[in-house]
Amino acid sequence: MQFVRFYWKQNSNSSGTEAGKAKILRSVSFPKVLDIWEFCTDELKKSLDCGREFETKQREEEDNRNLTNKDQDVNMKEESKDEKPKLVGVAAKLAIKQDQIRVDDEKLYRPHGQGLDTGNFQLVGVVTHKGRSADGGHYIGWVHVSGDDWLRCDDDIVTVVKNDDIMALRGGGDWHTAYLCLYRKIEVTKSGM
């Protein structure tokens, strides 16, 4: 799917404007995970369905394991009320979040060809244009690092930004307009969940 941000504007005798390049300033959102399944041929859809069904089955198994683990945790807490858990509260939540980020990054950035295709692609880079004119303005690169962290590469200044900042790059007026979105194929494997 392609969104054109620049176009050739015809001259207009009634308004007295000349022909030239113009920038489309309309806000256009883009997904963090792009699902191309609906744009595929029927033959390719059948191939992708294998990966999608496998992924659904894995998620159901993971949900069942999580429910079973919660039941076991409750039983263990009742049996050992005197023992303190190693991580509690905020520390436990942080450890779980960091572990999930590690798993997600390993899944996203592993070499291709090791799993089944699902037709899903995850956003890993964006090039934006800031400015109202097609002949002027500034380009900035945004690159996914890990988890919720992205790098904003503005000439020689590199700063860390979050996913919410990336999803706000939909343009409109003088704000950053996503000019090029880069996606990486997501494959599902037996150890991928």
C-alpha positions as CSV (number, residue, x, y, z in Angstrom):
1,M,0.0,0.0,0.0
2,Q,1.4,3.4,-1.0
3,F,0.5,6.8,0.1
4,V,1.8,9.6,-2.1
5,R,2.9,12.7,-0.1
6,F,4.0,14.8,-3.1
7,Y,2.3,15.4,-6.4
8,W,2.5,17.6,-9.5
9,K,0.0,20.4,-9.3
10,Q,-1.3,21.7,-12.6
11,N,-1.4,25.4,-13.4
12,S,-4.6,27.2,-12.8
13,N,-5.6,30.2,-15.0
14,S,-8.5,31.1,-12.7
15,S,-6.4,31.3,-9.5
16,G,-3.2,32.4,-11.3
17,T,-1.0,29.6,-9.9
18,E,1.8,28.0,-11.9
19,A,2.4,24.2,-12.3
20,G,4.8,22.7,-9.8
21,K,5.5,20.2,-7.1
22,A,3.2,20.3,-4.1
23,K,3.1,18.5,-0.8
24,I,-0.1,16.8,0.4
25,L,-0.7,18.0,4.0
26,R,-3.5,15.7,4.9
27,S,-2.9,13.5,8.0
28,V,-2.5,9.8,7.1
29,S,-2.1,7.2,9.9
30,F,-0.2,4.0,9.5
31,P,-0.2,0.7,11.5
32,K,2.5,-0.5,13.8
33,V,1.8,-4.0,12.5
34,L,0.8,-4.2,8.8
35,D,-1.4,-7.2,7.8
36,I,-1.2,-7.7,4.0
37,W,-3.4,-10.8,3.9
38,E,-6.3,-9.1,2.2
39,F,-4.1,-7.8,-0.6
40,C,-2.8,-11.3,-1.5
41,T,-3.8,-13.7,-4.2
42,D,-6.0,-16.7,-3.1
43,E,-3.0,-19.0,-3.5
44,L,-0.8,-16.9,-1.3
45,K,-3.6,-16.5,1.3
46,K,-3.7,-20.3,1.6
47,S,0.0,-20.4,2.3
48,L,-0.3,-17.6,4.9
49,D,-3.3,-19.3,6.5
50,C,-1.0,-22.1,7.7
51,G,1.2,-19.6,9.6
52,R,-1.8,-17.7,10.9
53,E,-3.5,-20.8,12.2
54,F,-0.3,-22.0,13.8
55,E,0.1,-18.5,15.5
56,T,-3.5,-18.6,16.8
57,K,-2.9,-22.1,18.2
58,Q,0.3,-20.9,19.9
59,R,-1.5,-17.9,21.5
60,E,-4.2,-20.2,22.8
61,E,-1.6,-22.6,24.3
62,E,0.2,-19.6,25.8
63,D,-3.0,-18.3,27.4
64,N,-3.7,-21.7,28.8
65,R,-0.2,-21.9,30.3
66,N,-0.5,-18.4,31.8
67,L,-3.8,-19.4,33.4
68,T,-2.4,-22.6,34.7
69,N,0.7,-20.8,36.1
70,K,-1.5,-18.3,37.9
71,D,-3.5,-21.1,39.5
72,Q,-0.2,-22.7,40.6
73,D,1.1,-19.4,41.9
74,V,-2.0,-19.0,44.1
75,N,-1.6,-22.6,45.4
76,M,2.1,-22.0,46.1
77,K,1.4,-18.7,48.0
78,E,-1.1,-20.5,50.2
79,E,1.3,-23.3,50.9
80,S,4.3,-21.1,51.7
81,K,3.0,-18.0,53.4
82,D,6.2,-17.5,55.4
83,E,8.5,-17.3,52.3
84,K,8.8,-14.0,50.6
85,P,8.8,-14.0,46.8
86,K,12.0,-12.9,45.1
87,L,10.3,-10.1,43.2
88,V,7.2,-8.3,44.2
89,G,5.2,-5.3,43.0
90,V,6.9,-2.9,40.7
91,A,10.1,-5.0,40.5
92,A,8.1,-8.0,39.4
93,K,6.2,-6.1,36.8
94,L,9.4,-4.6,35.4
95,A,11.1,-8.0,35.2
96,I,8.1,-9.4,33.3
97,K,8.0,-6.4,31.0
98,Q,11.7,-6.7,30.2
99,D,11.4,-10.4,29.6
100,Q,8.5,-9.8,27.2
101,I,10.5,-7.1,25.4
102,R,13.4,-9.6,25.0
103,V,11.1,-12.2,23.6
104,D,9.4,-9.8,21.2
105,D,12.8,-8.4,19.9
106,E,14.2,-11.9,19.4
107,K,11.0,-12.8,17.4
108,L,11.2,-9.6,15.3
109,Y,14.9,-9.6,14.6
110,R,15.8,-13.2,14.1
111,P,17.0,-14.3,10.7
112,H,14.2,-14.8,8.1
113,G,13.4,-18.2,6.7
114,Q,13.2,-19.9,10.1
115,G,9.4,-19.8,10.5
116,L,6.0,-19.6,8.8
117,D,4.8,-16.5,7.1
118,T,1.7,-14.9,8.5
119,G,1.4,-11.9,6.2
120,N,2.2,-9.5,9.1
121,F,4.9,-7.0,9.0
122,Q,6.1,-4.8,12.0
123,L,7.2,-1.2,11.7
124,V,10.9,-0.8,12.2
125,G,11.8,2.5,10.6
126,V,10.2,5.7,9.3
127,V,11.5,8.6,7.2
128,T,9.6,11.9,7.8
129,H,9.5,15.2,6.1
130,K,8.8,18.3,8.1
131,G,7.7,21.5,6.3
132,R,4.9,22.7,4.0
133,S,6.8,22.8,0.8
134,A,7.8,20.1,-1.6
135,D,10.9,22.1,-2.4
136,G,12.0,22.7,1.2
137,G,11.8,21.2,4.6
138,H,13.8,18.7,6.6
139,Y,14.0,14.9,6.6
140,I,14.4,12.9,9.8
141,G,15.0,9.1,10.3
142,W,13.3,7.1,13.1
143,V,14.7,3.6,13.8
144,H,13.3,1.0,16.2
145,V,15.8,-0.1,18.8
146,S,14.0,-2.4,21.3
147,G,10.6,-2.7,22.9
148,D,9.1,0.8,23.1
149,D,12.3,2.6,22.3
150,W,13.1,4.3,19.0
151,L,16.0,6.5,17.9
152,R,15.2,9.9,16.3
153,C,18.1,10.7,13.9
154,D,18.0,14.4,13.1
155,D,21.3,15.2,11.3
156,D,24.0,14.6,14.0
157,I,21.5,14.7,17.0
158,V,20.2,11.3,18.0
159,T,17.6,11.1,20.8
160,V,15.5,8.3,22.2
161,V,11.7,8.4,21.7
162,K,8.8,6.1,22.4
163,N,6.2,4.2,20.2
164,D,3.6,6.9,20.9
165,D,5.9,9.5,19.3
166,I,6.3,7.3,16.2
167,M,2.5,6.7,15.8
168,A,2.1,10.5,15.9
169,L,4.1,11.0,12.7
170,R,1.0,11.0,10.5
171,G,1.5,14.5,9.3
172,G,-0.9,17.4,8.7
173,G,0.3,20.9,8.5
174,D,3.8,21.6,9.8
175,W,4.2,18.4,11.8
176,H,6.4,15.5,10.7
177,T,4.8,13.6,7.8
178,A,5.7,9.9,7.4
179,Y,7.2,9.8,3.9
180,L,8.5,6.3,4.0
181,C,7.5,3.5,6.4
182,L,9.8,0.5,6.7
183,Y,8.4,-2.8,7.8
184,R,10.0,-6.1,8.7
185,K,8.4,-9.5,8.0
186,I,7.2,-11.3,11.2
187,E,7.5,-15.1,11.1
188,V,6.0,-17.5,13.6
189,T,8.0,-20.5,14.9
190,K,7.6,-23.1,17.5
191,S,9.8,-21.2,20.0
192,G,8.5,-17.8,18.8
193,M,5.9,-17.2,21.6
